[in-house]
Amino acid sequence: MGLGLLPSRFSRIPANRLFLRSIVSNSHRQSPEAAAAAVPPPEPTPDLPPRTPVAGARVHFPNPDDAIEVFVDGYPVKIPKGFTVFQACEVAGVDIPRFCYHSRLSIAGNCRMCLVEVEKSPKPVASCAMPALPGMKIKTDTPLAKKAREGVMEFLLMNHPLDCPICDQGGECDLQDQSMAFGSDRGRFTEVKRSVVDKNLGPLVKTVMTRCIQCTRCVRFATEIAGVQDLGMLGRGSGEEIGTYVEKLMTSELSGNVIDICPVGALTSKPFAFKARNWELKGTESIDVTDAVGSNIRIDSRGPEVMRIIPRLNEDINEEWISDKTRFCYDGLKRQRLNDPMIRGSDGRFKAVSWHDALTVVAEIVHEVKPEEIVGIAGRLSDAESMIALKDFLNRMGSNNVWCEGNGPNPNADLRSGYIMNTGISSLEKADVFLLVGTQPRVEAAMVNARIRKTVRASNAKVGYVGPPADFNYDYEHLGTGPQTLLEIVEGRHPFFSTISNAKNPVIIVGAGLFEREDKDAVFSVVEAIAKKGNVVRPDWNGFNVLLHNAAQAAALDLGLVPESNQSIVTAKFVYLMGADDADLDKIPKDAFVVYQGHHGDRGVYRANVILPASAFSEKEGTYENTEGCTQQTLPAVPTVGDARDDWKIIRALSEVAGVRLPYDNFGAIRSRIRTVAPNLSSLDEREPATFGFSVKPESNQKMSSTPFKAAVENFYMTDSITRASKIMAQCSAQLLKK
Amino acid sequence: MAFRLTGLKVSPNSATLEEARARVFDFFKAACRSIPSIMEIYNLHDVVTESQLRSSVASEIRKHAQVSNPKVIDLLLFKGMEELGNITEHAKQRHHIIGQYVVGGQGLVQDLSAKDQGNSDFLKKFYNSNYF
């Protein structure tokens, strides 16, 4: 085994060198015989210094008495009872090669790559499936273990095609890496390789099933995490193959994750196929803005082009998954982009002008209208910097009619607990009863839904749902469709009320779609009454949550983007749309002057008189707050398109041309302005819980209508200007949406 | 070569900063002395005055005011002498001189209208590019 250096042994090499250096002196080097005589024989004690666990894994002991001690390569480690041999090795800092094992999926034990030697065991054991027993002596580095791995590699490569040069996984392929590390240097294979028919899994996942090594990670992901029974194992022996049982597409909002978990090139990204090699790409750690979850992503770019988006690990938000919308929306960043400032001429056509001219025109007109006729609407993808700039600018012009779309006509920005997810996404796992009010988390926030599904699977939590018929991938009880059901629950007439009040950690999730309702306050006060009676909010547990839809919503409410009057749009003469495409554009009067600042030629542009091109989330530094109140920031991965500028810079420049110069000239200055308004937005990557609950909220005397709740998201794949411009998202909505 | 300047040659390295500094002044004087003939060669009388050219040379030198390494100063001096030699030898054309020393680095298009005079630094950079 010429290349037989275990990756995990790299960590040991410096230690060995240190050891050598300490005993070899100059005189010894000159006379080796004397050195051999002088140096005492090496002690039989472990040659290994204490090692750090793989990937910084931390061990949690649920019960300190249940700790057992095992020896990994002679090094003793303490692990809780119930750990597998594999986990014990990880704690000891030994990285065991694996294909089928994945820490977030159930154990299959079918790839046999993780074979290790255990003393007094006649055969090598599959460490991922073997529970660790007290005093077990595990050897990961013996000739037997190495030979076993080499044998497994040989069997795996027997039917694996030698097409690495044309395989998209090349360079980030587990099979490639491990055959370099553990495989044999020659093959003994002369017969014909097996071939398997490719399956059509839809527009997102490309399959080359001949490359599959039957690790069944994708099957387990689909059934366990995604909750769809689409994939399965067919046939036996050499006829074994992964596929959909019948000719069917994979219809899950998380299907893209099978690309990441596939250890070989059997499942790869269809839009990314043959586009780039992974070593050509520059990764930028950023945040997803297509929903309010704020999934952590890495934007891989080559030159000025975003090539792909892949997830980043964040246990508190998205674990290691992202939704298909997040992963595949990037081709929307290349289409329908606005690249020059434009003014609509008298013939109704747009004419490209310079920034100077565009800003001068806007500044002149904004001075011609009365202050109360100025309206500003922030879009669903706006960052906190641009929203505070927009609010400051309009306030200096004398208007306070500024809001963020999706927050409804009469938002509650006073009590932070009334618009964020107070429980926190990761704490949803502790819940045992869920009450979903007017929210369909599967389409509104796929990662939150995955968390709820995880909880339901792990602890058999009960889910009650009030709203229109919807698609769930876990067991739920449909309680009703409208506010009437909520009244029944609060009065104790509904059996679900006792479920809530008997629960240990009940959770109520209210959808942000309710913000648009006329009787919003009444509905919220009923939900709060349920929370009060069901003991949902306690000092040690806050189970009252609002699930927002858009990346900008939480920050907008934190910054106080609340309109002065909710009829201002009807009387507006000057409307500033900052990426707002889903506002009520029909309500804007015909004679109003509309400025659209944004990155896509979407709905807002049709009504606009002036277009100011801005940068998209992949091109700017921006602060976003997710639905649980965690502040995160995007970083620029690619340069801006054409003559576009960052959002806050445009407003800052416009304010100066209009004669009401805003006092911030750089990013640091605008951040400190945000800090004075909403201090929680300045602590990045931290979740800031709300201080006050709804107990301090004044009583609402609004009348509740009996209109049933509506579905908030019609098309999961197309919710904002980027995803609406995306071709892949259009294909998905055509093929995958259930009709 | 009729226009070759006398006294322009590569000298040994300056030993100290003072020596280098003195050489810079010598070079500046040599350049100033050749300005009348440069005006003549390239027919610059209607576009620029002698004093403007002098201050242009001075600003080229001041660009490197922060350099304190005598070796670097020597190198820059060498490049300056080469440039001066090329100019006095008529190795350049008229638009080279106008482009480099008369119009300068600001380019030919200069918006000197009164309305932009009061703009802040931010706005000037904003009109120029997104990255600042």
Interface residues (C-beta under 8 A of the other chain):
Chain A: S354 W355 H356 S615 P639 T640 A644 R645 D646 K649 R652 A653 E656 V657 R661 D665
Chain B: D116 N119 S120 D121 F122 L123 F126 Y127 N130 Y131
